[in-house]
Amino acid sequence: MVKKIFRSTLFSNFLILLLSLLLIVGAVYRYFNQLQMEQLQTQTALAAQGLSVEGRDFFEGLKTSNTRITWVDNTGKVLYDTESDATKMENHGDREEIAEAIASGHGESVRYSSTLTQKSLYVAQRLVNGTVVRLSVTQHSILLLLFGLFQPLLLVLLIMLALSIWISRYTAHRLVAPLNQLDLDSPLENVVYGEISPLLRRIDHQQKELASQEQLLTQKKGEFDTIISKIREGMVLLDNQRRIISMNPAAQQLLQADNESVGRDMLEVVRDLQLNKLMEAGLTGVKGEGVLTVEGMTYKALVRPILSDNQVTGLALLFFDITEQWQAEQMRREFTANVSHELKTPLHIISGYSEMLHNQVVSEADVQQFAHKIHSESQRMVQLVEDIINLSLLDESPQISMEKLDVYQVATESLESLSGKASQKQVALHLKGSSHFVKGNHALLSSVIYNLCDNAITYNQPKGDVYVTVTGKDNKVLLEVKDTGIGIPKEEQERIFERFYRVDKSRSKKVGGTGLGLSIVKHALKCHGASIEVSSQMGQGTSMIVTFPSLTDSEA
Ligand code: ADP
């Protein structure tokens, strides 16, 4: 801006200067011209007077310096000339000033030389006798004058130019200085040129608008951050280079990342081939989803491209923790496979044995044994199917009716129904403790105590004991089933509650176990808000302690 002001000021200054100079020179030239003409007129009048009085004698001893005097008769014939021989001069009757003087008594004219460098002024006057005297003076033309004045003019011009440069620079800086000192943070407080007030008002208006938009944006960002921080699902926003723009706390937790991950490539945070493929497809505008496993956790990942003007400007990634569903699904699949397998084995035995009996290929002596085998296998199947039904009922979590139950009483009933099996196995049953009440479902509580005691008898030694104790402790009801049996190895104690898990598969099958008893116990206890603890020593026995929450005052 300074440069522009400087240039235009300098240009106009210089132009004005040049024009002024030319005009002044022109005016001075004109003035002197006029002065000379007036002088010439006076001199002509004097010469006319002299000639009228003295005639030709007037020229004697006359010093004329640069003025030329020509005397002609009334036809234009030259009678005398101060510079040339009159006899050799041509007739001057056609000269403009002479012709005018002959006609009207006075004539004037100005003529330029052929090179335009010289100019002659002529003044002619008629005498009383009819002759005409003409005075002429030759001077330089204005062009020559200018040319002659070239050096001093150039000097003046250079001085003026230097002065102009200085003034222009000074003016430009002075003009711009207040603009440079403008305080644009508070535009209306500036006291400068009135001409820029509309601009300052506009800046002020735009600044206020910008500030309010920024405030709105911050508020919206705050709202957005609050929303995404509250979302339980992991949410990650990426730019179109796959760099992380934002990541909510849930995503940081799921992907074990932190705030420092922002700005990094997503693949540096989660190295997963499938996620990479999903993101690559997403960057071409294709949405996708897949299941990822990160550090033992399973996530469903949704990848959605973010479009702006039909261009992918980024990606939105959503992660859902489906570890539990995935494991449940896995368990369901395993359960189905196990059920088919468990049912197939007795069915094959029953089908094979009954076919042999039907084809009468079994000797009379073995018929009894075959029939017993078929019976025991079908009993196992019945037990298995019953257990599966019980488990599925528990899985579906039907509305279980709860009532106030005496654990001691239920234990008495369970032990009664197991007394036959116990005496058959030569195991003694002992019930200790006293009545303690819990909120529960009779059938489920019976199956818990029955299964625990059944195992305590099944996996006991001959002449062993089973102690069932019902006590109260710290506002809780405890049920302990303790045996003097074979024990459970430490590393297996966690797993015995899994479906179809058996420590010794062949032994369990031999004694009619299905591998589902403790799964039913675990499930049924969950419905009661109760927990179970196992402690066991190999060859010495196992103790299972169930802790029930006691009744509340209103339930008691
Ligand atoms: P099962 O029908 O085979 O008894 P359970 O689910 O009831 O199935 O038990 C799982 C496994 O835990 C059993 O196969 C057995 O190996 C072991 N087990 C359970 N209770 C006892 C116990 N009191 N003593 C020793 N082993 C036991």
Residues whose N, C-alpha, C, O or C-beta is under 5 A from the ligand:
A	BS01	ADP	N455 A456 Y459 G485 G487 I488 I496 Y501 R502 V503 D504 S508 G513 T514 G515 L516 G517 L518 S519 T542
